[in-house]
Amino acid sequence: MNRRELFKLALNAQIAAVQRRGQRVSYAPPPRRTDGQPMPNILWICTDQQRFDTIGGLNNPHIRTPNLQKFIDQSVTLTHAFVQNPVCSPSRASFLTGRYPHTTGLRANGQRIREGERLVTRILADAGYECGLVGKLHLSPCANGRVEQRIDDGYHQFTWSHDLGDIWPGKNMWREWLKSKGVKWPDAPGPVWGVPIEPKYTQTAWCTDVAIQFLRAQRDFGPWLMSVNLFQPHHPFWPAKDYLDRQDPGKTPPPAYQPGELDSKPVYQRVDHRGAYAGGAGFDCERMDEAAHRRVKAAYHAMIEHIDDEFGRLLKALEDSGQADNTVVIFMSDHGEMLGDHGIYLKGPYFYECAMRVPLIIRWPGQYKAGLRSDALVELVDLPPTLLDAAGVPAPKGMQGRSLTRLLLGETAEHRDSVYMECYDSTFLYNPPPMAATVRTRRHRISYYHGIDQGELYDLQKDPHEFRNLWSEPNSRDVREEMMLKLLARMTETIDPLPDRSSPW
């Protein structure tokens, strides 16, 4: 049998295997960019509720993340990347469409993205990409047993697992996989807990398994995009016990909080200081002692250390498959976590760095500048046009983000002079509903809360932890006026550019 016959036999075997897995089969050559270069694969890892300051060797000496550290040396690390909303659904709609939350119509958890919104995955699928998802999407309500309703999102493989719960019989595919293995998820005793289960049975490890199967199956049929949406380190703080046992809460720093700092800040923060958002889940900071705070942070770090191990396993599988050199890899999160800073846990209608600033690390070997660490101001709404640039696909007119390509190539050190964020009734349990927007520059951050005549103003140079609210201080009146004008300008810029003008009158 000659080489050509051997190749044909191997190819037919691979096609048959792919057909058994329900994947796309195509004998046509893969599409290319207009410059003739192959379209890169895209491996997009998004954790849930991970703060920016959670990577060992970069910004946190109390956490072990060797795989992320190694990845940073090969990638561009954007140290000042900001989400557009502090909760899941609006943020995800924004970085999947390149449009701001109030533009997509998905301003809050519990809402559904507008039917006509075009996700970057849909655009890439139309250009020839095979798109897959494992884990969470959250572009429509998922509470009370309601299964997420999809729009035309472009995902050919949709392996859905919203969180750790089992309130969607037959639909949370990780839970169904556990049942097929005869593994019972233990009953939870509280919001902070080391789960007595082998790490390989966690949702984090399962998502990695599914992603590895996908990238291996697609090896000879690119280009592909795989969206890996891990639920952790989202609350409840439930790492596998093996990972929690490695932590020393006594060496974990306590939260950054100054007693009395919330007295001059919007009322929502004082509500959440007593644990109202958590629904009585045990995060009343008035009752928690320092040991309790340290244990929560240790559990949070444990989940991230597990993520780091699975991330390393995923990258090794990509390398072993021979696809690493032509794959854009993104590591990021959808928003942050208060983690006791400012006397608050979880998330809510506020815009502190720990809630709005997230990891964003991007690698494309031979293209993006390896080892570059940039402090340019970046919004996650900038991701879709960046991915379309990489694929050689033009961005649609309605896309509001700005491509990061020149920044990633090392051709410029600047990107934006400010970042814009909003929270228009995005969360619940508040009366009146929070209607707030913010803008952050290099030096200052201002937030305005409509309807309650309250706001925040911080000098980030003098007060990087945002303890002192300058909103009502007479000496800050000029800065407040200047920043309010900048906020107004940014809000105006985010008005939906669609529908496109088709006539001058």
Buried (B, 14 or more C-beta within 10 A) or exposed (E): EEEEEEEEEEEEEBBEEBEEEEBEEEEEEBBEBEEEEBBBBBBBBBBBBBBBBBBBBBBBEBBBBEBBBBBBEBBBBBBBBBBBBBBBBBBBBBBBBBBBBBBBBBBBBBBBBBEEBBBBBBBBBEBBBBBBBBBBBBBBBBEEEEBBEBBEBBBBBBBBBBBBBBBBEEBBBBBBBBEEEEEEBEEEEEBBBBBEBEBBBBBBBBBBBBBBBBBBBBBEBBBBBBBBBBBBBBBBBBBBBBBBEBBEBEEBEEBBBEEEBBEBBBBBBBBBBBBBBBEEBBBBBEEBEEEBBBBBBBBBBBBBBBBBBBBBBBBEBBEEBEBBEBBBBBBBBBBBBBBBBBBBBBBBBBBBBBBBBBBBBBBBBEBBBBEBEBEBBBBBBBBBBBBBBBBBBEBBEBBBBBBBBBBBBBEEEEBBEBBBBBBBBBBBEBEEBBBBBBBBBEEBBBBBBBEBEBBBBBBBEEEEBBBBBBBEEEEBEEBBEEBBEBBEEBBEEBEEBBEEEEEEE
